[in-house]
Amino acid sequence: MVSKNIKEEDFIYSQPPKSETISFLGKFDSYLTLFAERNNIEREAIFYNIPLLIDIFTRIDKRQDYYQYFHSEKNKTTHMSQAKEMALLCN
């Protein structure tokens, strides 16, 4: 049940800054490069869908907001764990 202290305008989602999206894509590419090196795969042989990754990043960000919004208490903010974030990324 939603608390009566929550205002209607608090329900509006704000997109993450473009710089955070670019950082996410850079980290993803770095991890993929490292994965390819460790598994003797040519990096150029691995392709990924950038718009889909941006959608995934946005969904993770939305879930983080949702988690914080619905699981925090009045004087204590609850953040989603890295394990839950990774599970969303893998899903």
PyMOL commands that set and color helices and strands:
alter all, ss='L'
color gray80, all
select helices_A, chain A and resi 8-11+18-38+43-45+50-71+82-90
alter helices_A, ss='H'
color red, helices_A
deselect
rebuild
show_as cartoon
